[in-house]
């Protein structure tokens, strides 16, 4: 039997992934537009003092399969790694994604970083065969759709 070493170079990480499927889960109503998405997110994310980046994973009829807070940042930014947005979509077998984040300032205008992330997510989703339905900024008083596809598709449909 080989001797196990405890040297740092010999550390191995084993990752486990658990998926639970249930016939008992309550079917969600489809998200039809950015207003529906903003209302859904206002119910899920109560902290309006920090920026939250959130992904919603949808079935072919735009019903939420699940959602995940990707990151919680400061009052002016929340860092996002695209892998953390896309990984749950693959694990859930999602057909589409909506990416959203709040602006605690109340400003609905996307920043240059917001637009760059939208383009990156759009390209990454295309590679995986996922539909990126929308990129949304929400505040207490409103919401807006933006991104490379918002002009063509009109956002969530």
GILIN-V607402 format. One record per residue. N is the residue number from 0. RES is the residue in three letters. PSI is psi in whole degrees, 0 to 359 (* if undefined). D_LAST is the distance of its C-alpha to the last C-alpha in Angstrom with 1 decimal. Layout:
((N & RES & PSI & D_LAST) (N & RES & PSI & D_LAST))
//
This chain:
((0 & UNK & 130 & 59.6) (1 & UNK & 147 & 58.3) (2 & UNK & 133 & 58.6) (3 & UNK & 129 & 55.4) (4 & UNK & 148 & 55.4) (5 & UNK & 17 & 54.1) (6 & UNK & 146 & 53.9) (7 & UNK & 328 & 50.7) (8 & UNK & 345 & 50.2) (9 & UNK & 15 & 50.1) (10 & UNK & 132 & 47.2) (11 & UNK & 137 & 44.6) (12 & UNK & 130 & 41.2) (13 & UNK & 124 & 39.8) (14 & UNK & 135 & 36.2) (15 & UNK & 140 & 35.0) (16 & UNK & 128 & 31.5) (17 & UNK & 126 & 30.9) (18 & UNK & 136 & 27.9) (19 & UNK & 126 & 28.0) (20 & UNK & 139 & 26.3) (21 & UNK & 139 & 26.7) (22 & UNK & 348 & 26.1) (23 & UNK & 349 & 26.7) (24 & UNK & 145 & 23.7) (25 & UNK & 129 & 21.7) (26 & UNK & 131 & 18.3) (27 & UNK & 155 & 15.7) (28 & UNK & 148 & 13.1) (29 & UNK & 148 & 9.4) (30 & UNK & 117 & 7.9) (31 & UNK & 335 & 5.4) (32 & UNK & 176 & 6.3) (33 & UNK & 332 & 9.2) (34 & UNK & 317 & 11.7) (35 & UNK & 316 & 10.9) (36 & UNK & 314 & 11.3) (37 & UNK & 318 & 14.4) (38 & UNK & 318 & 15.8) (39 & UNK & 313 & 15.6) (40 & UNK & 325 & 17.3) (41 & UNK & 329 & 19.9) (42 & UNK & 326 & 20.9) (43 & UNK & 323 & 21.3) (44 & UNK & 108 & 22.9) (45 & UNK & 336 & 25.8) (46 & UNK & 109 & 27.8) (47 & UNK & 11 & 26.9) (48 & UNK & 344 & 29.9) (49 & UNK & 152 & 28.7) (50 & UNK & 133 & 25.7) (51 & UNK & 129 & 23.6) (52 & UNK & 126 & 21.3) (53 & UNK & 141 & 18.9) (54 & UNK & 138 & 16.6) (55 & UNK & 131 & 14.4) (56 & UNK & 129 & 14.3) (57 & UNK & 153 & 11.9) (58 & UNK & 181 & 12.7) (59 & UNK & 342 & 11.1) (60 & UNK & 18 & 9.4) (61 & UNK & 29 & 8.0) (62 & UNK & 135 & 11.2) (63 & UNK & 128 & 13.4) (64 & UNK & 331 & 16.4) (65 & UNK & 174 & 18.0) (66 & UNK & 160 & 18.2) (67 & UNK & 135 & 20.9) (68 & UNK & 116 & 22.6) (69 & UNK & 318 & 23.3) (70 & UNK & 156 & 25.9) (71 & UNK & 125 & 27.5) (72 & UNK & 221 & 29.3) (73 & UNK & 197 & 31.2) (74 & UNK & 349 & 30.5) (75 & UNK & 355 & 29.4) (76 & UNK & 155 & 27.9) (77 & UNK & 114 & 26.7) (78 & UNK & 143 & 27.4) (79 & UNK & 128 & 24.8) (80 & UNK & 119 & 25.8) (81 & UNK & 324 & 23.0) (82 & UNK & 320 & 24.7) (83 & UNK & 338 & 24.3) (84 & UNK & 317 & 20.5) (85 & UNK & 328 & 20.3) (86 & UNK & 311 & 23.2) (87 & UNK & 330 & 21.7) (88 & UNK & 316 & 18.6) (89 & UNK & 314 & 21.3) (90 & UNK & 326 & 23.4) (91 & UNK & 348 & 20.7) (92 & UNK & 32 & 19.5) (93 & UNK & 152 & 15.9) (94 & UNK & 333 & 13.4) (95 & UNK & 163 & 11.2) (96 & UNK & 145 & 12.1) (97 & UNK & 128 & 11.2) (98 & UNK & 137 & 14.4) (99 & UNK & 156 & 15.7) (100 & UNK & 154 & 19.1) (101 & UNK & 158 & 21.0) (102 & UNK & 102 & 23.5) (103 & UNK & 335 & 26.5) (104 & UNK & 340 & 27.9) (105 & UNK & 354 & 25.2) (106 & UNK & 124 & 24.5) (107 & UNK & 359 & 20.8) (108 & UNK & 125 & 21.8) (109 & UNK & 142 & 21.0) (110 & UNK & 172 & 24.3) (111 & UNK & 321 & 25.3) (112 & UNK & 321 & 25.2) (113 & UNK & 315 & 21.6) (114 & UNK & 320 & 20.6) (115 & UNK & 317 & 22.8) (116 & UNK & 320 & 21.3) (117 & UNK & 317 & 17.8) (118 & UNK & 319 & 19.3) (119 & UNK & 314 & 21.2) (120 & UNK & 321 & 18.4) (121 & UNK & 314 & 16.3) (122 & UNK & 318 & 19.5) (123 & UNK & 318 & 20.3) (124 & UNK & 319 & 17.1) (125 & UNK & 320 & 17.6) (126 & UNK & 328 & 21.1) (127 & UNK & 359 & 20.2) (128 & UNK & 22 & 17.6) (129 & UNK & 149 & 14.8) (130 & UNK & 126 & 11.3) (131 & UNK & 100 & 11.2) (132 & UNK & 323 & 7.6) (133 & UNK & 159 & 9.2) (134 & UNK & 122 & 12.8) (135 & UNK & 139 & 13.5) (136 & UNK & 130 & 16.9) (137 & UNK & 150 & 17.8) (138 & UNK & 181 & 21.1) (139 & UNK & 328 & 22.8) (140 & UNK & 357 & 22.0) (141 & UNK & 188 & 18.6) (142 & UNK & 160 & 15.8) (143 & UNK & 148 & 14.5) (144 & UNK & 144 & 12.2) (145 & UNK & 169 & 14.2) (146 & UNK & 174 & 15.0) (147 & UNK & 340 & 15.7) (148 & UNK & 349 & 12.2) (149 & UNK & 323 & 10.9) (150 & UNK & 320 & 12.9) (151 & UNK & 317 & 11.7) (152 & UNK & 344 & 7.9) (153 & UNK & 15 & 7.6) (154 & UNK & 214 & 6.4) (155 & UNK & 136 & 3.8) (156 & UNK & * & 0.0))
//
